[in-house]
Amino acid sequence: MKYSVCLPTGFEGVMHPIPFVEATDFVPLAQLCERLGYDGVWGNDHIKTQHYVQEKYPGKTPRFYEVMTVLAFCAAATTRLRVGTAVAVLPMRDPLWLAKQAATLDAMSGGRLDLGIGIGAYREEFASWAPRLAPTARRGDMLEEGLRLLRQLLTGEPTEFEGQYYACKDTQLSPTPAQTPLPIFVGGHNMASVERAARWGQGWLPGWRPWPEMQERIQTLRQRAAELGRDPDSIEIAPEFSVTVGRTMEEAEARYMASGLVAHRISLNYTGRDLSKQVECNLIGSPDVILEKVAGLRAIGVQHCCALMFPTDTLGEYREQLAWFAEVVKPGA
């Protein structure tokens, strides 16, 4: 099992208070993760905060740090640690420029980038970013079209593309990524995301779901990959989970339920997740409970507990939870 950490690039107001993290904190956090044995650090991608956060913290503006810039600094300050996006919101990024950034970062880090892409959790953010486009655009169509273009560009071959949302001509990406192919992790838990991962991805990066549903979708993904002529084992199963470690199950649950992440999950009710399962289906518990959960995830086909989120009120508590979880699961051992 692999374990990686989601740095708090865009989590102020969501699972941490405002303020929480300074720009100068990211490199030391990445170095700590490397010392603790984690496989990688990832970051999420936001332009602006959500409406519910504005209501919760009137007069305060969360700092959302640009994820590719943060990852570049972290890669430069580490030697083994992989860096990844969980996720880069492709409908809000130009595919050609994202390809250029990704190829450059992968080349400069010696092939340590994993590029997670997704639709973005909040349409309200897309509407703020592109008010002229938002009334008619279908973000799922933008994601698929952008993904096809991104994959073509990253080969370094001459690219001509004509789509509904994106087009380019006489274009060739150079430098190319150090990795061939650059790993693209498809974010999202719905069946459209499963299909995209089976068709195009080197990884599937869903949020947490009830485990029977996740097991069923893992099986579907592998079946579809085989039907498409791909090796199912070439697609890494890498869901995101929340982590709260406590001395007892009761202590861990109480600490998690008091965190800001619960309000965030309520704001995402439209995704259909059963919030009564959020403690059961995330890595929340005493050390023994967490080890049982990891064994259960491994049994249903999970290979990477990816971009793990640690909801805490202070950076000191965040570091303590990083170290405690690493002591329990022994990443890299």
N, C-alpha and C positions, 0 to 999 in steps of 0.2 A: 504494500500500500504506500502511495506517495501522500505527502502532506504539504500544502502550501498555504501561505497567509495572505489575506487581502489587507493591504495597507489602507489606512483611513484617508485616502485621497479625496473622497467625496461623501463622508459619513457624518460630518458635523450636523447636528440637529436631527439626524436620522437614527443613529444608535449611540452617539456621543453628544455631550453638551456643546454649546457654543460659548467660548472657543474651546478647542481640544488639542489640535496638533499644529505646530509651527513648521514652516518650510524646512527649517534646519533639522527637524526630527527624523525625516524619512531615511536618510542615509544611515544614521545609527540604528534605526529599527531594522533595516535590511541587513546590516552587519550582525545584529543580534540574532536574527532568524538564521543566518548562515552558520553562526557558532552553535546554535541549538540543533542544527541538523535538518532544518526544513528544506524541502526540495526547491521552493521558489517563493517569490513575493509577487503579488498581483495588485492591480488597482482598478477602481471603478471610474466611471466616466460621466460627469455631469457638467452642464453649462450653468444651470440655475437650480435653486432649491424648489421644493414642492410646496403647494398651497397649504397643506396641513402643517408643515414646518413653520411657515410664515405666521400662521395663526397661533402655533404653540410658543414661538419665540418672537413676539412682536418687537420690532425695532432692532433685531439682531440679524446679521447676514452671515451665513456659513461660508467658510473658505473652502472652495472646491478647487483642488490643484489639478493642473492638466496632466493626465495620466502618462502620456508618452515621455514627457519631460522628466517626471518623477522617476520613471523606470530607467531612463538613460543615466541619471545620476546614481541610482542604486546599482545598476550593472557595472558602472565604472568603479564603484567602491567595493565590489565583491569579486570573487574569483570563480566560484562554483555555482552560485545561486542562479536559478532561472528567473526570468521576469515575464509577467504576462498581464494581459488586459482582461478584466472580468466585469463587464465587457466594454470594448470600444463600441459606441452606439453608431453603427454604420449609416443609418438614415440621416444622421446629423454630422457626418464627416464626408469629405470628398474622397472617393475611393482611390484616385490617383495619388493624392497627397498622403493618404494613409499608407498606401503601398510604398511610397518613397520613404516615409518615416520608419516603417517597419523594416524595410530592407536595410536601411542605414543602421538602425539600432541593432539588428541581428548581426550585421557585418562587424560592427564595432565591438559587440559583446562576445564575439567568437561563437556565434550560433546559440544564444541562450534565450531567445524570445519565443514565447507562445502567444499567438494573436487570437484572443477571444473576441468574437463579434456577436452583436445581438441587436434587437429592435429597440431596446430601451423600455424601462418599466412604465414611464409616465408620458402619455400623449400630451399632457399639459406643457411639458418641457419642450417637446417638438413644436407645439403651437406657438410658444414664445420665441423659439429660435427661427421659425419660418412661418410667420403669420400669413403670408401670401400663398404658401404652398399647402399649409395644413388643412384647409377646408376640403381639398380634393385628393390629396396624396394618400396612398395606401402604403404604410410603412413596411408591411410584410413584402410587398412587391419591390419596394426600394431596397430592402435587405437582400432579397434573392438576386436582383439585378446587380447591385453593388458587389455581392459576393462573387458572381461570375466574372465581373470585370477585374476585381481584386486578384483572383486566382490567375487570370491571364497575364496581368501585369507582372506578378511576382515570378513568372517563369523567365522574364528577361527577353522574351521573344517580341518581335514587332506586333503591336496591338492596334487593331481597328475595332471599334465598338459603337453600336448604334442601338440605344434602348429608349424606353419611355422617359426615364429620369436622367440617364447618364449617356454620354457619348464622348469618344475621343478618336483621333485619327493620327497616323504617322507618329505613333508613340512607342517608345521602348525604354523600359526601366533599367537604369544602371546607376549605382552598383546593384547587383542582385543579392538576396539574402545568403548568408553563409550556409544555411540549412536547405536541403533539397528533398521534399518541399518544405517551405516554412510552415510549421504546424498551425493550422487554423482550427480553433475550437468554436463550435457553433453553440451559442447560448440559447436558452429557452427550454421550457418543459413540455410544450404542447406537441401535437403530432406533426405539425408543419416543421417544427424544429428538429424532431427526430428524423424526418425525411431529409432535411437539409444536411444534417450530420452524416447520415448514411450515404448521401450522394456526393458530398463535397468535403466533409470535414476530416481532420486527423484526430478530433476529439469532440465529445458532447459535453456541454457545460450547463446542465439545468440547475435551477434552484431546488431546494429540498421539496420532496413530495412524500405522501404516504408510501411506505416501502413496497407494498404489493403492486401499486401503480408503477413505481420506478422499475421494479423487476420486470414487469410486463413490457414497459417501453424499452428497456435494455434488450430484451429478447426480440422485440419488433425491429429495433435498429439493426441488430446483427443479422436478422433474417433479410431485411431490405438491402443491407450492404452486400450480402451474398448474391441476392437476385440481380443487383446492379453490377456484378462482376468484380466486386472489391473484397479484399480480405477483411472479414469482420474484426479480426484481432488487431488490425492496423488503426482502429478507432478507439481512443482512450475514453473510458467512462469516468467523468470528472465532475461530479456534482459539488455545488457549494453548500456548506453547512454553517450554522452558528455554533459557537463553542462557549460553554460556561462550565468551569470545573469547580466543584465544591467538596468539602470534606464528607458530606452526605448528599444523597439525592435530593432531600428536602431543601438543604441549603443552596444547592446549585439551582434548583427550580425557582426558589424565591428570589434569588439574585437575578436570574434571567428575566422573570416576569416583572421585576421592578425596573428593567432597562428600557431605554427609548426604542429598542428594536421592536417591541410589541406594538407600539403605535404605528410604526412603519408597516408591519405586517397587516394590521387592520386597514391601512390605507390601500393595500393591494388585494383587498377582498375580491375584487373583480376577476382575479386570476383563478378563483375557484378552489383555493387551498383550504382545507379544513383546519382552522386555527386551533382546534382542540388537540391536534396532533403535533403542534410545533415543538413541544418539549420532548415528546416521545421520538420524533423523527429527526431531531438535531442532536449534536454531540454535547448534550447537557446532562450533567450527573456527577456522581462520585467517580474516582478513578476506575473502580471495578465495573460500574455501569458503562462508562465510556468504552472500556476495552470490550465489553460484550456487544456494544453497538457497532464498533469497528469490525468485529468478527462477523456480525450479521450483514453489514454492508458488503464485506468481501464475499460473502456467500451468495449474494444476489448479483454480483458482477461488477461492483464498484472497484475501480483501480486507483483512484486518486481522490482524496478528500481535498477539494480544490478551493483556493481563495477563501480560506476559513475566516469567518468574521467573529470578532471578540468584543461583544458589547460591554463597555466599561465607562465609568464616569471620569477617570483620570488616566493620564498616560502611564503613571506608575502602576496602576491596576492592570492596564493593558499588557505591560511588560511581564508582570507577575503571571498573568494568565497564559501568555505565550510560553513562558518557561515551565509552568506547571503542566500544561498540556503536552509539551515536548517530553517532559519527564515520564508522563503516563504512556504515551504511544511510541516513544523512542524513534522519531523520524530519522531515516537514513541508516538505521541499525541493520 
